[in-house]
């Protein structure tokens, strides 16, 4: 991937946050630093960063994409009522059935949906 000043700005914004921002939130933050950046540039770079495995995408129940700069192995819990996203850093093992089928896992994404403590 070629270096881009805008891409570096976008990834720094995502990695500097813990709230799993949307593209609009990232765009607003980016405009504070680089007023001439376009929303299209943000979307293109988010897609590229996601495709390259530099960030994780999370789809909430309202179909909004959120982004996570922490690409370490972890899961997410998304509240179906308020949309809150919670990182879960409990280790999970690759199911034995996958390796028994002769398949090799190169990545995973685990998202749990339900109600957070505040919405229960």
N, CA and C atoms as a LAMMPS dump frame, in Angstrom:
ITEM: TIMESTEP
0
ITEM: NUMBER OF ATOMS
360
ITEM: BOX BOUNDS ff ff ff
-5.0000000000000000e+02 5.0000000000000000e+02
-5.0000000000000000e+02 5.0000000000000000e+02
-5.0000000000000000e+02 5.0000000000000000e+02
ITEM: ATOMS id mol type element x y z
1 1 1 N 0.853 -1.172 0
2 1 2 C 0 0 0
3 1 3 C 0.902 1.239 0
4 2 1 N 0.645 2.141 -0.917
5 2 2 C 1.406 3.382 -1.013
6 2 3 C 1.101 4.295 0.163
7 3 1 N 2.085 5.092 0.562
8 3 2 C 1.896 6.048 1.646
9 3 3 C 0.963 7.17 1.203
10 4 1 N 0.112 7.584 2.111
11 4 2 C -0.788 8.701 1.881
12 4 3 C -0.927 9.481 3.192
13 5 1 N -0.786 10.782 3.111
14 5 2 C -0.925 11.637 4.301
15 5 3 C -2.332 11.515 4.889
16 6 1 N -3.341 11.476 4.021
17 6 2 C -4.72 11.352 4.495
18 6 3 C -4.963 9.992 5.16
19 7 1 N -4.408 8.929 4.565
20 7 2 C -4.575 7.591 5.134
21 7 3 C -3.917 7.507 6.507
22 8 1 N -2.746 8.099 6.629
23 8 2 C -2.062 8.117 7.921
24 8 3 C -2.893 8.865 8.958
25 9 1 N -3.477 9.983 8.568
26 9 2 C -4.34 10.751 9.459
27 9 3 C -5.531 9.908 9.909
28 10 1 N -6.171 9.231 8.974
29 10 2 C -7.362 8.429 9.27
30 10 3 C -7.028 7.276 10.214
31 11 1 N -5.949 6.57 9.944
32 11 2 C -5.609 5.434 10.806
33 11 3 C -5.189 5.912 12.194
34 12 1 N -4.521 7.05 12.277
35 12 2 C -4.153 7.594 13.587
36 12 3 C -5.39 7.989 14.391
37 13 1 N -6.393 8.516 13.715
38 13 2 C -7.65 8.863 14.397
39 13 3 C -8.306 7.6 14.936
40 14 1 N -8.398 6.571 14.123
41 14 2 C -9.062 5.329 14.546
42 14 3 C -8.292 4.665 15.687
43 15 1 N -6.981 4.565 15.552
44 15 2 C -6.173 3.903 16.579
45 15 3 C -6.118 4.725 17.874
46 16 1 N -6.399 6.008 17.79
47 16 2 C -6.389 6.868 18.965
48 16 3 C -7.71 6.906 19.716
49 17 1 N -8.686 6.15 19.244
50 17 2 C -10.013 6.152 19.867
51 17 3 C -10.373 4.757 20.363
52 18 1 N -11.23 4.721 21.37
53 18 2 C -11.699 3.44 21.914
54 18 3 C -13.2 3.271 21.731
55 19 1 N -13.838 4.209 21.019
56 19 2 C -15.3 4.2 20.922
57 19 3 C -15.837 3.616 19.62
58 20 1 N -14.995 2.992 18.805
59 20 2 C -15.437 2.373 17.561
60 20 3 C -16.218 3.377 16.704
61 21 1 N -15.543 4.405 16.178
62 21 2 C -16.234 5.473 15.452
63 21 3 C -16.8 5.039 14.103
64 22 1 N -17.792 5.792 13.648
65 22 2 C -18.344 5.627 12.3
66 22 3 C -17.506 6.47 11.338
67 23 1 N -17.759 6.321 10.042
68 23 2 C -17.049 7.118 9.038
69 23 3 C -17.308 8.61 9.251
70 24 1 N -18.541 8.967 9.602
71 24 2 C -18.859 10.386 9.838
72 24 3 C -18.087 10.949 11.023
73 25 1 N -17.929 10.145 12.067
74 25 2 C -17.167 10.592 13.237
75 25 3 C -15.688 10.77 12.877
76 26 1 N -15.172 9.847 12.087
77 26 2 C -13.773 9.93 11.649
78 26 3 C -13.587 11.147 10.747
79 27 1 N -14.532 11.371 9.86
80 27 2 C -14.498 12.531 8.959
81 27 3 C -14.48 13.839 9.751
82 28 1 N -15.333 13.938 10.771
83 28 2 C -15.371 15.155 11.598
84 28 3 C -14.035 15.389 12.292
85 29 1 N -13.448 14.332 12.825
86 29 2 C -12.151 14.46 13.497
87 29 3 C -11.055 14.83 12.499
88 30 1 N -11.099 14.223 11.328
89 30 2 C -10.09 14.494 10.304
90 30 3 C -10.168 15.94 9.823
91 31 1 N -11.387 16.47 9.697
92 31 2 C -11.567 17.858 9.23
93 31 3 C -11.004 18.867 10.213
94 32 1 N -10.959 18.522 11.494
95 32 2 C -10.362 19.422 12.484
96 32 3 C -8.858 19.575 12.245
97 33 1 N -8.232 18.54 11.698
98 33 2 C -6.794 18.553 11.445
99 33 3 C -6.497 18.94 10.001
100 34 1 N -7.271 18.399 9.074
101 34 2 C -7.099 18.635 7.632
102 34 3 C -8.433 19.086 7.052
103 35 1 N -8.703 20.414 7.082
104 35 2 C -10.018 20.924 6.666
105 35 3 C -10.42 20.594 5.23
106 36 1 N -9.47 20.315 4.354
107 36 2 C -9.783 20.06 2.947
108 36 3 C -10.045 18.591 2.626
109 37 1 N -9.973 17.717 3.615
110 37 2 C -10.209 16.295 3.344
111 37 3 C -11.689 16.084 2.998
112 38 1 N -11.946 15.222 2.023
113 38 2 C -13.332 14.988 1.616
114 38 3 C -13.869 13.712 2.262
115 39 1 N -15.185 13.626 2.344
116 39 2 C -15.82 12.432 2.885
117 39 3 C -15.506 11.222 2.004
118 40 1 N -15.446 11.426 0.7
119 40 2 C -15.092 10.351 -0.227
120 40 3 C -13.699 9.801 0.046
121 41 1 N -12.762 10.683 0.349
122 41 2 C -11.401 10.261 0.687
123 41 3 C -11.406 9.408 1.944
124 42 1 N -12.195 9.812 2.926
125 42 2 C -12.297 9.038 4.171
126 42 3 C -12.861 7.657 3.875
127 43 1 N -13.959 7.586 3.135
128 43 2 C -14.562 6.293 2.811
129 43 3 C -13.616 5.398 2.011
130 44 1 N -12.945 5.95 1.015
131 44 2 C -12.014 5.149 0.199
132 44 3 C -10.893 4.579 1.058
133 45 1 N -10.352 5.404 1.946
134 45 2 C -9.255 4.951 2.796
135 45 3 C -9.717 3.959 3.854
136 46 1 N -10.923 4.128 4.374
137 46 2 C -11.451 3.154 5.327
138 46 3 C -11.599 1.79 4.66
139 47 1 N -12.089 1.77 3.435
140 47 2 C -12.237 0.513 2.687
141 47 3 C -10.875 -0.128 2.459
142 48 1 N -9.911 0.667 2.04
143 48 2 C -8.563 0.162 1.776
144 48 3 C -7.926 -0.381 3.056
145 49 1 N -8.029 0.369 4.147
146 49 2 C -7.454 -0.063 5.425
147 49 3 C -8.12 -1.345 5.918
148 50 1 N -9.415 -1.45 5.719
149 50 2 C -10.147 -2.653 6.104
150 50 3 C -9.72 -3.84 5.242
151 51 1 N -9.648 -3.643 3.942
152 51 2 C -9.241 -4.71 3.022
153 51 3 C -7.822 -5.202 3.319
154 52 1 N -6.958 -4.295 3.766
155 52 2 C -5.569 -4.643 4.065
156 52 3 C -5.395 -5.207 5.477
157 53 1 N -6.47 -5.249 6.268
158 53 2 C -6.391 -5.792 7.62
159 53 3 C -5.795 -4.853 8.641
160 54 1 N -5.738 -3.57 8.303
161 54 2 C -5.179 -2.57 9.222
162 54 3 C -6.191 -2.131 10.277
163 55 1 N -7.482 -2.291 9.964
164 55 2 C -8.568 -1.954 10.883
165 55 3 C -9.65 -3.028 10.77
166 56 1 N -10.545 -3.052 11.75
167 56 2 C -11.653 -4.007 11.768
168 56 3 C -12.953 -3.237 11.556
169 57 1 N -13.863 -3.798 10.773
170 57 2 C -15.18 -3.192 10.607
171 57 3 C -16.192 -3.962 11.447
172 58 1 N -17.143 -3.229 11.994
173 58 2 C -18.208 -3.81 12.811
174 58 3 C -19.528 -3.232 12.342
175 59 1 N -20.485 -4.087 12.062
176 59 2 C -21.801 -3.617 11.634
177 59 3 C -22.771 -3.731 12.799
178 60 1 N -23.404 -2.618 13.151
179 60 2 C -24.359 -2.615 14.255
180 60 3 C -25.734 -3.015 13.731
181 61 1 N -26.683 -3.17 14.646
182 61 2 C -28.022 -3.607 14.25
183 61 3 C -28.725 -2.605 13.347
184 62 1 N -28.331 -1.332 13.413
185 62 2 C -28.929 -0.329 12.533
186 62 3 C -28.175 -0.22 11.204
187 63 1 N -27.3 -1.195 10.949
188 63 2 C -26.543 -1.327 9.698
189 63 3 C -25.471 -0.264 9.504
190 64 1 N -25.092 0.444 10.562
191 64 2 C -23.992 1.4 10.464
192 64 3 C -22.677 0.667 10.67
193 65 1 N -21.681 1.024 9.858
194 65 2 C -20.353 0.451 10.015
195 65 3 C -19.564 1.275 11.024
196 66 1 N -18.918 0.58 11.938
197 66 2 C -18.025 1.198 12.917
198 66 3 C -16.647 0.599 12.678
199 67 1 N -15.626 1.304 13.128
200 67 2 C -14.261 0.887 12.848
201 67 3 C -13.482 0.751 14.141
202 68 1 N -12.61 -0.262 14.178
203 68 2 C -11.793 -0.545 15.343
204 68 3 C -10.342 -0.605 14.895
205 69 1 N -9.503 0.199 15.519
206 69 2 C -8.08 0.214 15.189
207 69 3 C -7.284 -0.842 15.923
208 70 1 N -7.897 -1.502 16.89
209 70 2 C -7.223 -2.559 17.639
210 70 3 C -7.445 -3.875 16.9
211 71 1 N -6.428 -4.326 16.192
212 71 2 C -6.574 -5.543 15.398
213 71 3 C -6.067 -6.775 16.152
214 72 1 N -5.793 -6.617 17.443
215 72 2 C -5.414 -7.787 18.233
216 72 3 C -6.61 -8.733 18.318
217 73 1 N -6.343 -9.966 18.662
218 73 2 C -7.41 -10.972 18.707
219 73 3 C -8.372 -10.665 19.856
220 74 1 N -9.574 -10.271 19.502
221 74 2 C -10.623 -10.038 20.49
222 74 3 C -11.982 -10.058 19.799
223 75 1 N -13.018 -10.178 20.613
224 75 2 C -14.386 -10.206 20.119
225 75 3 C -15.085 -8.902 20.487
226 76 1 N -16.315 -8.768 20.025
227 76 2 C -17.107 -7.581 20.331
228 76 3 C -18.516 -7.986 20.759
229 77 1 N -19.09 -7.164 21.609
230 77 2 C -20.498 -7.294 21.992
231 77 3 C -21.173 -6.007 21.561
232 78 1 N -22.28 -6.122 20.829
233 78 2 C -23.021 -4.947 20.375
234 78 3 C -24.42 -5.003 20.966
235 79 1 N -24.786 -3.946 21.704
236 79 2 C -26.118 -3.871 22.306
237 79 3 C -27.149 -3.588 21.218
238 80 1 N -28.181 -4.406 21.182
239 80 2 C -29.234 -4.26 20.172
240 80 3 C -30.147 -3.08 20.448
241 81 1 N -30.113 -2.538 21.674
242 81 2 C -30.97 -1.396 22.007
243 81 3 C -30.249 -0.066 21.809
244 82 1 N -29.112 0.115 22.48
245 82 2 C -28.439 1.417 22.444
246 82 3 C -27.292 1.481 21.439
247 83 1 N -26.867 0.337 20.89
248 83 2 C -25.789 0.316 19.896
249 83 3 C -24.393 0.348 20.481
250 84 1 N -24.275 0.331 21.797
251 84 2 C -22.965 0.35 22.451
252 84 3 C -22.137 -0.848 21.995
253 85 1 N -20.841 -0.606 21.752
254 85 2 C -19.929 -1.664 21.341
255 85 3 C -18.904 -1.859 22.451
256 86 1 N -18.77 -3.094 22.89
257 86 2 C -17.866 -3.423 23.984
258 86 3 C -16.829 -4.427 23.476
259 87 1 N -15.543 -4.134 23.725
260 87 2 C -14.473 -5.062 23.393
261 87 3 C -14.448 -6.179 24.419
262 88 1 N -14.266 -7.409 23.954
263 88 2 C -14.155 -8.576 24.822
264 88 3 C -12.793 -9.219 24.572
265 89 1 N -11.941 -9.169 25.575
266 89 2 C -10.576 -9.68 25.415
267 89 3 C -10.383 -11.034 26.08
268 90 1 N -11.374 -11.875 25.992
269 90 2 C -11.251 -13.236 26.525
270 90 3 C -10.75 -14.13 25.403
271 91 1 N -9.76 -14.952 25.706
272 91 2 C -9.234 -15.826 24.637
273 91 3 C -10.271 -16.837 24.164
274 92 1 N -10.276 -17.048 22.872
275 92 2 C -11.169 -18.049 22.277
276 92 3 C -10.314 -18.982 21.423
277 93 1 N -10.622 -20.224 21.442
278 93 2 C -9.882 -21.194 20.637
279 93 3 C -10.591 -21.425 19.319
280 94 1 N -9.824 -21.708 18.296
281 94 2 C -10.402 -22.076 17.02
282 94 3 C -11.095 -23.428 17.208
283 95 1 N -12.353 -23.534 16.812
284 95 2 C -13.053 -24.809 16.99
285 95 3 C -12.308 -25.972 16.334
286 96 1 N -12.239 -27.059 17.053
287 96 2 C -11.531 -28.241 16.559
288 96 3 C -12.148 -28.757 15.256
289 97 1 N -13.461 -28.56 15.095
290 97 2 C -14.128 -29.045 13.879
291 97 3 C -13.515 -28.427 12.625
292 98 1 N -13.059 -27.192 12.726
293 98 2 C -12.475 -26.526 11.553
294 98 3 C -11.183 -27.219 11.157
295 99 1 N -10.294 -27.442 12.115
296 99 2 C -9.03 -28.1 11.781
297 99 3 C -9.255 -29.559 11.396
298 100 1 N -10.275 -30.204 11.991
299 100 2 C -10.58 -31.587 11.629
300 100 3 C -11.047 -31.71 10.18
301 101 1 N -11.584 -30.643 9.619
302 101 2 C -12.018 -30.638 8.218
303 101 3 C -10.864 -30.348 7.263
304 102 1 N -9.672 -30.13 7.831
305 102 2 C -8.514 -29.83 6.994
306 102 3 C -8.457 -28.386 6.552
307 103 1 N -9.188 -27.512 7.238
308 103 2 C -9.223 -26.095 6.877
309 103 3 C -8.217 -25.318 7.727
310 104 1 N -7.631 -24.306 7.134
311 104 2 C -6.694 -23.444 7.837
312 104 3 C -7.334 -22.08 8.012
313 105 1 N -7.372 -21.607 9.236
314 105 2 C -7.978 -20.31 9.543
315 105 3 C -6.92 -19.223 9.411
316 106 1 N -7.227 -18.173 8.652
317 106 2 C -6.303 -17.051 8.507
318 106 3 C -6.794 -15.821 9.252
319 107 1 N -8.019 -15.849 9.713
320 107 2 C -8.555 -14.709 10.46
321 107 3 C -9.92 -15.066 11.001
322 108 1 N -10.407 -14.218 11.87
323 108 2 C -11.727 -14.45 12.449
324 108 3 C -12.319 -13.126 12.892
325 109 1 N -13.634 -13.103 12.991
326 109 2 C -14.336 -11.945 13.528
327 109 3 C -15.534 -12.498 14.278
328 110 1 N -15.582 -12.221 15.57
329 110 2 C -16.665 -12.731 16.4
330 110 3 C -17.406 -11.544 17.009
331 111 1 N -18.703 -11.463 16.735
332 111 2 C -19.52 -10.384 17.27
333 111 3 C -20.737 -10.998 17.947
334 112 1 N -20.942 -10.627 19.198
335 112 2 C -22.113 -11.06 19.942
336 112 3 C -23.112 -9.912 19.961
337 113 1 N -24.385 -10.227 19.844
338 113 2 C -25.443 -9.235 19.898
339 113 3 C -26.354 -9.563 21.082
340 114 1 N -26.848 -8.534 21.727
341 114 2 C -27.737 -8.723 22.875
342 114 3 C -28.02 -7.386 23.53
343 115 1 N -28.211 -7.393 24.844
344 115 2 C -28.492 -6.164 25.579
345 115 3 C -27.42 -5.934 26.627
346 116 1 N -26.907 -4.707 26.66
347 116 2 C -25.89 -4.363 27.661
348 116 3 C -26.561 -4.242 29.034
349 117 1 N -25.762 -4.09 30.071
350 117 2 C -26.293 -4.007 31.434
351 117 3 C -27.252 -2.834 31.609
352 118 1 N -26.955 -1.711 30.973
353 118 2 C -27.798 -0.536 31.117
354 118 3 C -29.171 -0.715 30.454
355 119 1 N -29.236 -1.516 29.404
356 119 2 C -30.491 -1.697 28.66
357 119 3 C -31.313 -2.891 29.126
358 120 1 N -30.768 -3.711 29.983
359 120 2 C -31.51 -4.884 30.464
360 120 3 C -32.601 -4.48 31.437
